[in-house]
Amino acid sequence: MKRNQFKIYFLTLASVIGLSSCTNLEIEETDSIISDGFQGLADPSSTVDELYNRVGGQYGDQANFFALQEVTTDAALVPTRGTDWGDNGLWRVLHNHSWNSEHAFIRTVWDQFNANQLFASQILDERSNPTAQNIGDASFLRAYSMWIILDNYGQIPFRDTQLPSSSLPEVLTGQAAVDFIIADLDRAIANLPTVTAGSGDALNKASKAAARHLKAKVLLNKHIYLGGSPDSADMAEVISLVNAIEGDQFALQAGYFDLFRKEADNETIWSLSSLATGNRIFNGLHYNSTSVAGGGWNGFSTLAEFYDLYEGDANSNRVDINGNPLDGQEERRGGVPPAGTPFTGEPGTTDKDGLEDGSNVGFGYLIGQQYGLTGNALKDRAGNPLTFKRDFVDATGSPNFINNDETTGIRVMKYNPRYGGGFVGHEIVFRFSDAYLMKAEAMLRSGQDPTLMVNTLRQLRGAQPLASVGEQQLLDERGRELFQEVWRRNDLIRFGQFNRDWLFKDAGQIGNTARNLFPIPPAQLLANPNLVQNEGY
């Protein structure tokens, strides 16, 4: 039976409350968030905390924002297995690019992040008497939310809190939108504290480094929003911003999968204290993969072509009991262990009959026979061997997006149930490896050679050096390093590959660049005539 109670909305209580409080920019006079009588917030600091909680829930959810950034790409798909994950095609149309303007996730992301923008503007309103810290946090979160709307929809409705609620929000596009976001980020950099690498929970809120990271991301993508080619001055600033982040002691760190535990590390720039990391763990695991948190949900998988970006045997990805690779794979591809490991009291772990609960679940990409804690070969619910497979096929062996059995698809495991069962309250949003690769990309787009930089990262991850690095190699490296970190759609668009063919993509959508933006929800077009529906919808 499908675990519907967890499958889509694995959110913290605070974020659920937050999301229910504001879902539309056209706000009625009776709405408690903004009205003609708005005179400022009594406690802007608590409102900042609530806004962080909202963003944590929105980012941690496996539907909505995550789905639009990952399931629409070559890195993730959610096949229908029996009746599980059918959902009237909700997930399938994202992967095959046949969504329409009524898609629930497209409406929700629009509502959520535009509401964040309004919430942040209330904090920044001078009548709320915000502190410098409030201004830094709210400016950062407004810039982040507005950038997400720009990146996904191409136009941002902006409501000035000084105007009556009956006023239509103006719509920012192109240069005006980028300028507004950059101005917010410059304000954030001026007001946020310097928080150095390894500062633990202090990184659950923004810092100067986080604002610089987001500014570099906006500048790297600026030519996508404005048209034309990357500007050399923008690329130089990306490099300068990443250098400044390094100045706060952020650096590449060995031990790839250790980065996704709650313990402090040198790479995490901004994380969220959301308890929703369980979505990243359980949505792909089979029901029988582990008993932690009641088992997996058997949905999300990756394409074989994405798995094949990594070094190693195409059909086997094993590690020994200590996690050492057995099939020539690099560290980031992880592997399937033959059993669980003895319980040693390592932070975040729990004892189950002398074994570390959940340690039979591998890291990275899970393919082939899966094993239980005691080394027993696991079975699916029908009693067949639990062997995750490369292909998505029906009972006749034909490729099929529906009518799959319980074992099709390679599963992906970046966070792991052995460390707190997904309830550790730590999910990375910005990481130094991303900043590092942004710098390499800015170098490439400036006519410099980033091969040495990229090979330094690859050596740290146990991968062979590349002879040279061009756009394709850099895109592939970003995919290998940042899988499931909600960057794949953005990367594919910037490198001109979001519209190429992949498994199960609708043939009529191949080459359709109109899919680079999502449609404006129809109700919003009716409410605000300043909005214009995006091309192709």
C-alpha positions, 0 to 999 in steps of 0.5 A, a space after each residue: 500500500 502506498 504511504 500517502 500520508 507521507 508521500 507528498 507533504 513531509 513538512 514541518 508543522 511551522 511550514 504547514 501553518 505558514 503555507 496555509 496563511 498566504 497563497 495568493 498575491 491578490 489579497 482580500 481586505 480581510 486577509 490578516 497578512 496585508 490590508 489597507 490598515 497595515 502599519 508594520 509588524 509588532 515583532 519583525 524578528 519572530 516574523 523572520 523566524 517564521 519566514 525561514 520556517 516557511 522556506 524550510 518546508 517549501 525546500 524540503 518538500 518532494 513535490 512543488 519546488 523540488 519536483 519542478 527542478 528535478 523531476 523535469 530533468 534527466 536526473 529524476 523521474 517517478 514512474 507508476 508502479 501498479 497503482 502507486 505514484 499514478 496521481 493522475 499523471 501529476 509526476 509523469 507530465 513533469 518529466 515528459 514536459 507535457 505539463 499545462 498551466 493548471 498543474 498543481 505544483 506550478 500553481 503552488 510554487 508561484 503562490 509560495 514564493 510570491 507570498 514569501 516576497 510579500 512577507 519579507 517586504 513587510 519585515 523590511 517596511 520601515 514601519 516595522 522598525 526592523 533591526 540591521 539583522 532583520 534587514 539582512 535576513 529579509 533582504 536575502 529571503 526576498 531576493 531568494 524567493 524573487 529569484 526563484 520566481 524569475 528563474 521559473 516564470 520569467 516575471 515577478 509581481 511585486 507588491 509595495 507594502 506602502 500601497 493599499 491592497 487594492 493596488 495591482 502589483 507591478 510586474 518586474 522582468 528582465 533587467 529590472 527584475 535582476 537589478 531589484 534582486 541584486 540590490 536586495 542581495 547587496 543590502 543583505 551583504 551589508 547587514 548580515 553577519 560573517 559566519 565562517 565554515 563549520 559554524 553548525 546551526 548558525 548556518 541555518 540562517 543567511 550570512 554574508 557568504 550565503 548572500 554572495 553565493 546567491 548573487 553569484 548564481 544570479 549573475 551566472 544566469 543573468 544572460 538567460 534572463 536578459 538574452 544574449 551571451 554572458 557578460 565578462 564583467 559579470 563573470 569576473 564578479 562571480 569569481 570575486 564573490 566565490 573568492 570572498 566566500 573562500 575568505 570565510 574559510 569555506 572549502 572543499 572537503 573530503 568524505 562526500 556523503 559525510 557532508 549530508 549529516 548534521 555534523 559541522 563541515 567546511 562546505 555548508 554555506 546555508 542549510 535549513 533546519 527543516 525536518 523534511 530531509 526524510 523526503 530525500 531518503 524515503 521517496 525512492 527506497 522500497 517499502 522493504 529496504 529498511 524498517 526505519 521510519 516505517 520503510 520507503 515509499 518506492 517512487 523516485 528513481 533516476 535515469 540510467 543515462 544520468 547514472 552512466 555519467 559516473 565512472 564504474 560498472 554500468 550494471 553493478 555498484 557494490 561496496 564492501 562492509 566498510 564502504 570501499 568500492 568494488 566496481 571501479 566507481 568513484 566516491 560520489 556514485 556510492 554503492 550497495 553494502 552486503 549487510 549492515 555495520 556493527 553499532 558503535 554509537 556514532 552520532 545520529 545512529 541507533 542500535 538495532 540488535 547490535 547493528 546500526 539501524 539503516 546501515 544496510 542502505 547504501 549511499 549514492 546510487 542503488 542498483 542490483 540486489 539489496 540486502 538487509 541488516 544481517 546480510 539477507 537478500 531482500 525481497 519485494 512484496 511479491 517475494 521476488 528478489 529486491 533488485 533495482 534495475 536500470 530500465 523501466 519496463 512493463 511485464 512484456 519487457 517493453 519500455 513503459 512509464 506506467 505498469 512497472 513492477 516494484 523494482 524498476 529504476 536506480 534509486 538515489 540516496 544522498 541523505 541516509 536513514 542510518 543518521 536520524 531517519 531523516 528527522 535530523 533537521 539539516 538540509 543543505 541549500 548552498 554548498 561550497 562545491 557549487 560555488 567552486 564549480 560556479 567559479 570554474 564556469 565563470 572562468 570558462 565563459 571568460 576564456 580561461 581554462 578551468 581544467 585544473 580546478 575541476 580535476 582538483 575536485 575530481 581527485 578529492 572525489 576519487 575520480 579520474 582526471 579529465 584531459 580538458 574541460 569544456 561546457 559538456 564536461 562542466 555540466 556533467 561535473 555539476 550533475 555528478 557533484 550536485 545531484 538531488 540538490 535542486 540545481 539540475 533544471 537551472 543547469 540544463 537551461 543555462 547549458 542549453 540542454 533542458 530541451 534535448 531528448 531523454 527517456 519518456 520525454 514527449 516527442 513533440 516537446 523535444 527542442 521546445 524552448 518555451 518549456 524553459 519557463 513555466 506558465 503563469 497560473 490562469 487565476 493570477 492572469 485574471 487577477 493582475 492584467 500586468 502579467 502576460 502568459 508565457 510563450 507556448 501556453 
